[in-house]
Amino acid sequence: MIFNPSVLVCFGDWICIKSRRLAIAFSYLVAVFGSLGGHLSAADDDKVGNLQFENSIRPVLIEHCVGCHGPGKAENGLRLDSRSGLLIGGESGTAVDLDAPHNSLLLSALRHESLEMPPNKRLPDVVLEEFETWLSRKAPWPEYASSIALEQGPDARVAQGRSYWAFQPLREVSGHLGRTPSEWLDLQVELGIASNGLTPAPLASEFTLFRRVYVDVLGSVPTWEDWVRYRDDPSEPRYERLVDTLLADSRYGEHWAQFWLDLVRFAESDGFKQDAFRPSAYLYRDWVIQSLNEDKPYGQFVREQLAGDLLAPVTDGSRIATGFLRHWIYEYNQRDVASQRENILNDLTEVTSEVFLGLSIGCARCHDHKFDPLLQEDYYRLQACFAATLPCDDYPSSMEADRLWRSGWRLEQIQEVEQLTKELAELESSVRHDVTEQWIEKFPPEIRPALRKPSEERTTREAQIAYLSQLQIDNELATMDMIKRLPEDKRERWKACKTRIDEIQKVHGNPPPRVMSVVELTNPSELNHPLTKRIQGGLKPSVPKVLEHYGSDIVDRLHRNESDRRLQLASWISDRKHPLTWRVIVNRVWQQYFGQGLVSNTSDVGSLSDPPTHPELLDGLAAMFIQHGESLKELHRWILMSNTYRRASQVQDGLSDAGDPKQLRFLAKFPRKRLTAEQLRDSILMISGELDSRMSGPSDELNSSRRSIYLKVLRNSPHPLLAAFDRPDGNAMVAKRNTTTTPLQALALINANWPQEMARQLVDRCCQQDWSLERCVVEIFRRVYLRDPESWELESAITFQREGLADLCHVLLCSSEFLYVQ
């Protein structure tokens, strides 16, 4: 399990009410277990020290020390508002001795042994113990906290926070003249390898690279025919042509869309106990696939998801893109819909911040962020950008398809259906009214008046609450047996009307599906309603103060509370001068190829995350990405064409992968990766000849043979094989998947029916009636491993009877050689 330190520290705040020391201990545990692995690395030790500084040292310095030894006053020449001040000391010498911390003058003064600090009283022993521990750690002091960070007040924190690397403008690319982007990338990596005393691995073999690039770009292993065609192509540069061919393949979008769907917690059900199906959610998935295949500029990709309904002109695709704002979980049994509305707003605020900006802003919901310059005010300023957004399910997925569908109706059919529908409504009116009133009484008294208002009279907040409430009422009306609720004298006519409407509609088929989209309501007086109980006077829509100097003209328009606040937010995030947006997406793509980002936590580039291993490389790629039209395919191409990507996964032949971890961190070798859940399933289907390659359209049931991305994603009913191999369930955003190794995975491949059936299908595909057993074995190895069997493998295999070939196929499909990418 991987913990999120920023979330758990919030719980530490609550513990602090009961026990300060327990809270500090809890923070240490968060720092240790929030990292990967069970050992405390140097980076982890720094995090523990920084946490201790924030929790135990900084508050004491602010309250008791900097008044006399700070920027306004420095008695005896001593300043305690920075680490350098501690080391320089004052008239009595340095305040700390890092070689002998227990002999530090600072500790002696705090103990009142010689000097007395503070002079009016001795601090409690528990505080002195914290200072002893802190000094024994060499007095760690976070890089973002210089002297001004010790001054009280949020404005000082924000001003100081702007100096943090993530909030700085992108650096100019240096040393790139005369080099391709790939060559410049390699140069930056090689500098890091050399500076860390590492030996780079040689380039991978042609075969290894061929299989690797197929899996990484298209999401499944290549076929034997693909390999033979590439292997026997005498023309050069064939690898470069291969990269271009794969990026132009429609399977590229199908594969790379999955990492984005993980991020935005895409699912096709509501979650919680009922987990109702969302029949048109697939439209957003198809939009993501199409956008990637079309190489839509990333800025446009961002704007359409946040404000596609406000762009000019609004298109079918841009409206579908706002499905990004509809992936929240919804509970039909929860009558407190006002709280659900707030939960949805919280979800949109935090997911938007993490997905596009790489800022974990969730802690600021309850208080100013402890470690980053993010204020509670920032949280609700950002949330206010979504406070007037209303879910909408009225628009067709294609206006042209809807027009064509309607044009097939004759005027008399339209008139007949309209008349029958009106009659049905009259027959059902009393039942619907009674059911609606019964359900309204189930909701809290304070929201019932809003539910009984005409829609045009509702405020923004009331409209949102009414929408969520109506979902529950509509669900009850749709699932009840209307015929049993109607008076007997109306039942026959009701049946006749329904039958006739169904007959007419059957002739024309179903209309295009409706889009899960949003619209913007405009009622500024209501915009701040949910915020006033937290922050006096409420807030206007805006962005975190530490970043508001980027796109200041856009921020000004947000402050004026204009009706297109989401569009202004989308413009601000996608502004080319905004450094976080471009660093974050480059870092995410890098992680997909190398297993970890240049910044280890791709959704939190704040102070709790390690700084980038190659800062100039990160900024340079981001700058070039912007310069080349925000083209994701170009970014992929630079990485794929680099020697960094083409390195072997072993530094020297015959050595294991369990070497210096810095080899992977500083990219001296390529990481050995297991196939993801989707890659595994899709590859098995393709090898066995069972893959259904249909693209787009409604999702299939879990027993389908389509690519995994086209299977239904039900939060409470995941695909067993995909879930076993760590596919997210859509309940929360996932920036980096867990890669577990469990007995259940082995059992899922060895004992489950599906892998065995695929093995039998592989035998049928590979073994013709007149083929010898030896030829069948060779063909099977070519399909699975893209190579001929070794002599010992062939001898072992032909000892099987023909009926045993399915078992042989099954074993090969479960082997490490198939499951891992070198």
ABEGO torsion letter per residue (X at the ends): XBBBAAAAAAAAAAAAAABAAAAAAAAAAAAAAABBEABBBAAAAAAAAAAAAAAAAAAAAAAAAAAABBAABBBGGBBAABAAAAAAEBAAEBABBAABAAABAAAAAAAGABBBOBAABBBBAAAAAAAAAAAAAGGBBBAABBAAAABBEAAAAAAAAAABAAABBBBBBBGABGBBAAAAAAAAAAAAAAAAGBBBBBBBBAAAAAAAAAAAAAGBBBBAAAAAAAAABABOBAAAAAAAAAAABAAAAAAAAAAAAAAAGBBABAEEAAGBBBAAAAAAAAAAAAAAAAGBBAAAAAAAAAAAAABOBBBAAAAAAAAAAAABBBBAABABAAAAAAAAAAAAAAAAAAAAAGBBAAAAAABBBAABBBBAAAAAAAAAAAAABBBBAABBABAAAAAAAAAABBAAAAAAAAAAAAAAAAAAAAAAAAAAAAAAAABBAAAAAAAABBAAABBAAAAAAAAAAAAAAAAAAAABBAAAABBAAAAAAAAAAAAAAAAAAAAAEBBBBBBBBBBBBBBAAAAAAAAAAABBGEBBBBBBAAAAABGAAAAAAAAAGBAAAAAAAAAAAABAABAAAAAAAAAAAAAAAAGBBABABAABABAABBBBABAAAAAAAAAAAAAAGGBAAAAAAAAAABAAAABBABABBGBBABBBAAAAAAGABBBBBBBBAAAAAAAAAAAAGABBABBEEBBBBAABABBAAABBBBAABBBAAAAAAGBBAGABBBABBBBBBBAAAAAAAAABAAAAAAAAAAAAAABBAABBAAAAAAAAAAAAAGBBBBAAAAAAAAABBAAAAAAAAAAAAABAAAABBX
